[in-house]
Amino acid sequence: MRAARPLALALAALVSGCARLDPSNPYDPDTPAQERQPASLQGRLLMVNEPSGFSYEVFDVTLRNEEFSDFEYLVPVSLDGAFEFEGVLPGRYTVLVEGRVGGERYVLPRTEVMLYTGERLAYRTPFVVKPAAQVPLTDLP
């Protein structure tokens, strides 16, 4: 009977240490709705010295979550370089842009954005894409 007492005390301590905490992670479905409001990001690409008749539709724009890398959003780019991500879970993201122009690979140097709950972030400064050969290796997507 005496040997069962330490085991019961250890089990009680373990169970009491597992009390349910209020969730506050936007990825957790148990998080209150006001903390899970999606965010959005609007932007525009710019390529310096773009060729005449050029269309930005050759680029792919991806938003990759830094904490959960399997959370990615991909949107099309309009003729003039505009793009918009809607319904994005709050968090820190990397904006990835890649495309080919005249056989040359163009990329956006590593760019991070933080999207907060319910935020509608509209970048006024364009995201400048450059030939990949001009971007340091540490800044390549």
Residue pairs with C-beta under 8 A, 6 or more apart in sequence:
23 30
23 31
23 32
24 31
24 35
25 31
26 35
26 36
26 89
26 90
26 91
26 117
27 68
27 71
27 89
34 117
35 117
36 89
36 117
37 90
37 117
37 118
38 86
38 87
38 88
38 89
38 90
38 118
39 88
39 89
39 90
39 115
39 116
39 117
39 118
39 119
39 120
39 121
40 84
40 85
40 86
40 87
40 88
40 115
40 119
40 120
40 121
41 63
41 84
41 85
41 88
41 93
41 95
41 113
41 115
41 121
41 122
41 123
42 82
42 83
42 84
42 85
42 120
42 121
42 122
42 123
43 61
43 82
43 83
43 84
43 95
43 122
43 123
43 126
43 127
44 80
44 81
44 82
44 83
44 123
44 126
44 127
45 56
45 59
45 61
45 77
45 81
45 83
45 97
45 108
45 126
45 127
45 128
45 129
46 81
46 126
46 127
46 128
46 129
47 54
47 56
47 81
47 101
47 106
47 128
47 129
48 128
48 130
50 101
51 101
51 102
54 101
55 79
56 77
56 78
56 79
56 80
56 81
57 76
57 77
57 78
57 79
58 99
58 100
58 101
59 77
59 81
59 97
59 98
59 99
59 106
59 129
60 74
60 77
60 96
60 97
60 98
60 99
61 74
61 75
61 76
61 77
61 83
61 95
61 96
61 97
62 72
62 73
62 74
62 95
62 96
62 97
63 72
63 73
63 74
63 75
63 85
63 88
63 93
63 94
63 95
63 96
63 113
64 71
64 72
64 93
64 94
64 96
65 71
65 72
65 89
65 91
65 92
65 93
66 91
66 92
66 93
66 94
66 112
67 91
67 92
68 91
71 89
71 91
73 85
73 88
75 83
75 84
75 85
76 83
77 83
81 126
88 115
90 115
90 116
90 117
90 118
90 119
91 114
91 115
92 112
92 113
92 114
92 115
93 112
93 113
93 114
93 115
94 110
94 111
94 112
94 113
94 141
95 108
95 111
95 112
95 113
95 127
96 108
96 141
97 106
97 107
97 108
97 127
97 129
97 141
98 105
98 106
98 107
98 108
98 141
99 105
99 106
99 129
100 106
104 131
104 132
104 133
105 131
105 132
106 129
106 130
106 131
106 132
107 129
107 130
107 132
107 135
107 140
107 141
108 127
108 128
108 129
108 130
108 141
109 130
109 135
109 136
109 139
109 140
110 138
110 139
110 140
110 141
111 127
113 121
115 121
132 140
